[in-house]
Amino acid sequence: MKTIVLFLALLVAGSATAMPVNNTPAAATSAAQQEYIVNTIRQAIHLPEVLKTQVGQQRMLVVFTIDAEGRVKVQEVGSGNQLVKTSITRQFENLQFAATGKTEMYSIWLNFNVL
């Protein structure tokens, strides 16, 4: 399993910024492929609506697979809030990556900071 860490911050003005912090260089996925995945997630994943009124930080681990056709299937979202889990799962499963011909599992840390 590959692990990617991504920080997402929502500022008062409403803009979002993301920065990959750590790409684990393990196994078969190349650095370019991991960067492609991070960039796609960075552009597509937004702060769940339920968190927009809560100033502070929410950190969660998302475990997902990308199948041979590039479809995403979420295995786990590490949040105790069911509304957050539903929102993140829906956003991830709407992603489409390039077909690779094989299924791979990933984990990514999402950090939402509402300032």
Secondary structure, 3 states (H helix, E strand, C coil): CEEEEEEEEECCCCCEEEEEEEECCCCCCCHHHHHHHHHHHHHHCCCCHHHCCCCEEEEEEEEEEECCCCEEEEEEECCCCHHHHHHHHHHHHCCECCCCCCCEEEEEEEEEEEC
